[in-house]
Amino acid sequence: MEGLFMGCLVGGILFAIVSVVLGDWLSASLDGMLDFLSLDGHPILQPMAIVGGVTVFGGAGLLLGRHTELGSAVVLVLSILCAVAAALGVYYFYVRPMQKTENSTGYSMKELAGTIGEVSVPIPAKGYGEVMIRVGAGLTSHIASSHDGVLIPNGSRVVVINVQGHSLMVSLLEL
């Protein structure tokens, strides 16, 4: 039984070291060759949570087996319970919050309807100017025309009413 626990502990530690040191390099060099190993199903089946649980299983089994007078069946059950608790903890306190923090700088022009921006190049009554809009953590410039057919001076705050092709239809924002 001790061999099983030691193998799980050492395997988990080696997995952590290899994934930290060589993870990006392996990912780039293998480029999807191991996609068949991915676990599609319940979101808790993340490799980090599973390997963390296996590592805790090995460590808990070694500690309980060497430092308690419990029988091997009880040590096995307690090790499994510790592993499940650790895997759930890793998933709910690390993996899941990290998945929610993933950001993308990509956006669709259609998403800009309703956003507020500032005129950087005056928009004539009939014609085009430029509007700066905050998207994510940055600013982006877009060609804009007046929705109401009025001159919108530089520095004015506007709201995007509609998106037509590659230009925005904006209206002066009155507070």
Contacts in CASP RR format, 6 or more apart in sequence:
PFRMAT RR
TARGET T0000
AUTHOR 0000-0000-0000
METHOD contacts of the structure
MODEL  1
MEGLFMGCLVGGILFAIVSVVLGDWLSASLDGMLDFLSLDGHPILQPMAI
VGGVTVFGGAGLLLGRHTELGSAVVLVLSILCAVAAALGVYYFYVRPMQK
TENSTGYSMKELAGTIGEVSVPIPAKGYGEVMIRVGAGLTSHIASSHDGV
LIPNGSRVVVINVQGHSLMVSLLEL
1 65 0 8 1.000
1 72 0 8 1.000
1 75 0 8 1.000
1 76 0 8 1.000
2 62 0 8 1.000
2 65 0 8 1.000
4 58 0 8 1.000
5 57 0 8 1.000
5 58 0 8 1.000
5 59 0 8 1.000
5 61 0 8 1.000
5 62 0 8 1.000
5 65 0 8 1.000
5 79 0 8 1.000
6 58 0 8 1.000
6 62 0 8 1.000
7 58 0 8 1.000
8 54 0 8 1.000
8 55 0 8 1.000
8 57 0 8 1.000
8 58 0 8 1.000
8 59 0 8 1.000
9 55 0 8 1.000
9 58 0 8 1.000
9 59 0 8 1.000
9 62 0 8 1.000
11 54 0 8 1.000
11 55 0 8 1.000
12 51 0 8 1.000
12 52 0 8 1.000
12 54 0 8 1.000
12 55 0 8 1.000
13 55 0 8 1.000
15 51 0 8 1.000
15 55 0 8 1.000
16 51 0 8 1.000
16 55 0 8 1.000
18 26 0 8 1.000
39 45 0 8 1.000
39 46 0 8 1.000
39 47 0 8 1.000
39 50 0 8 1.000
43 91 0 8 1.000
43 96 0 8 1.000
44 87 0 8 1.000
44 88 0 8 1.000
44 91 0 8 1.000
46 91 0 8 1.000
46 95 0 8 1.000
48 90 0 8 1.000
48 91 0 8 1.000
48 94 0 8 1.000
48 95 0 8 1.000
49 87 0 8 1.000
49 88 0 8 1.000
49 89 0 8 1.000
49 90 0 8 1.000
49 91 0 8 1.000
49 95 0 8 1.000
50 87 0 8 1.000
52 83 0 8 1.000
52 86 0 8 1.000
52 87 0 8 1.000
52 90 0 8 1.000
53 83 0 8 1.000
53 84 0 8 1.000
53 86 0 8 1.000
53 87 0 8 1.000
53 90 0 8 1.000
54 83 0 8 1.000
55 86 0 8 1.000
56 82 0 8 1.000
56 83 0 8 1.000
56 85 0 8 1.000
56 86 0 8 1.000
56 87 0 8 1.000
57 79 0 8 1.000
57 80 0 8 1.000
57 82 0 8 1.000
57 83 0 8 1.000
58 79 0 8 1.000
58 83 0 8 1.000
59 79 0 8 1.000
60 78 0 8 1.000
60 79 0 8 1.000
60 82 0 8 1.000
60 83 0 8 1.000
61 75 0 8 1.000
61 76 0 8 1.000
61 78 0 8 1.000
61 79 0 8 1.000
61 82 0 8 1.000
64 70 0 8 1.000
64 75 0 8 1.000
64 78 0 8 1.000
64 79 0 8 1.000
65 72 0 8 1.000
65 75 0 8 1.000
68 75 0 8 1.000
70 78 0 8 1.000
103 136 0 8 1.000
103 137 0 8 1.000
105 135 0 8 1.000
105 136 0 8 1.000
105 137 0 8 1.000
106 135 0 8 1.000
107 135 0 8 1.000
107 136 0 8 1.000
109 142 0 8 1.000
109 163 0 8 1.000
109 165 0 8 1.000
109 166 0 8 1.000
109 168 0 8 1.000
110 163 0 8 1.000
112 133 0 8 1.000
112 135 0 8 1.000
112 142 0 8 1.000
112 160 0 8 1.000
112 163 0 8 1.000
112 168 0 8 1.000
113 160 0 8 1.000
113 161 0 8 1.000
113 162 0 8 1.000
113 163 0 8 1.000
114 159 0 8 1.000
114 160 0 8 1.000
114 161 0 8 1.000
115 133 0 8 1.000
115 134 0 8 1.000
115 135 0 8 1.000
115 159 0 8 1.000
115 160 0 8 1.000
116 133 0 8 1.000
116 157 0 8 1.000
116 158 0 8 1.000
116 159 0 8 1.000
116 160 0 8 1.000
116 173 0 8 1.000
117 131 0 8 1.000
117 132 0 8 1.000
117 133 0 8 1.000
117 134 0 8 1.000
117 157 0 8 1.000
117 158 0 8 1.000
117 159 0 8 1.000
117 160 0 8 1.000
117 170 0 8 1.000
117 173 0 8 1.000
118 131 0 8 1.000
118 132 0 8 1.000
118 155 0 8 1.000
118 156 0 8 1.000
118 157 0 8 1.000
118 158 0 8 1.000
119 129 0 8 1.000
119 130 0 8 1.000
119 131 0 8 1.000
119 132 0 8 1.000
119 144 0 8 1.000
119 152 0 8 1.000
119 153 0 8 1.000
119 154 0 8 1.000
119 155 0 8 1.000
119 156 0 8 1.000
119 157 0 8 1.000
119 158 0 8 1.000
119 170 0 8 1.000
120 130 0 8 1.000
120 131 0 8 1.000
120 132 0 8 1.000
120 141 0 8 1.000
120 154 0 8 1.000
120 155 0 8 1.000
121 129 0 8 1.000
121 130 0 8 1.000
121 154 0 8 1.000
122 129 0 8 1.000
122 151 0 8 1.000
122 152 0 8 1.000
122 153 0 8 1.000
122 154 0 8 1.000
123 129 0 8 1.000
123 130 0 8 1.000
123 131 0 8 1.000
123 144 0 8 1.000
123 145 0 8 1.000
123 146 0 8 1.000
123 151 0 8 1.000
123 152 0 8 1.000
123 158 0 8 1.000
123 170 0 8 1.000
124 146 0 8 1.000
124 151 0 8 1.000
125 146 0 8 1.000
125 149 0 8 1.000
125 150 0 8 1.000
125 151 0 8 1.000
126 146 0 8 1.000
126 149 0 8 1.000
127 145 0 8 1.000
127 146 0 8 1.000
128 143 0 8 1.000
128 144 0 8 1.000
128 145 0 8 1.000
128 167 0 8 1.000
129 143 0 8 1.000
129 144 0 8 1.000
129 145 0 8 1.000
130 141 0 8 1.000
130 142 0 8 1.000
130 143 0 8 1.000
130 144 0 8 1.000
131 141 0 8 1.000
131 142 0 8 1.000
131 144 0 8 1.000
131 158 0 8 1.000
131 160 0 8 1.000
131 168 0 8 1.000
131 170 0 8 1.000
132 139 0 8 1.000
132 140 0 8 1.000
132 141 0 8 1.000
133 139 0 8 1.000
133 140 0 8 1.000
133 141 0 8 1.000
133 142 0 8 1.000
133 160 0 8 1.000
134 140 0 8 1.000
142 166 0 8 1.000
142 167 0 8 1.000
142 168 0 8 1.000
143 166 0 8 1.000
143 167 0 8 1.000
143 168 0 8 1.000
144 158 0 8 1.000
144 160 0 8 1.000
144 167 0 8 1.000
144 168 0 8 1.000
144 169 0 8 1.000
144 170 0 8 1.000
145 167 0 8 1.000
145 168 0 8 1.000
145 169 0 8 1.000
145 170 0 8 1.000
146 152 0 8 1.000
146 169 0 8 1.000
146 170 0 8 1.000
146 171 0 8 1.000
147 161 0 8 1.000
147 162 0 8 1.000
147 169 0 8 1.000
147 170 0 8 1.000
147 171 0 8 1.000
148 171 0 8 1.000
148 172 0 8 1.000
150 172 0 8 1.000
152 158 0 8 1.000
152 170 0 8 1.000
152 172 0 8 1.000
156 172 0 8 1.000
156 173 0 8 1.000
157 172 0 8 1.000
157 173 0 8 1.000
157 175 0 8 1.000
158 170 0 8 1.000
158 171 0 8 1.000
158 172 0 8 1.000
158 173 0 8 1.000
159 170 0 8 1.000
159 171 0 8 1.000
159 173 0 8 1.000
160 168 0 8 1.000
160 169 0 8 1.000
160 170 0 8 1.000
161 169 0 8 1.000
161 170 0 8 1.000
161 171 0 8 1.000
162 168 0 8 1.000
162 169 0 8 1.000
163 169 0 8 1.000
END
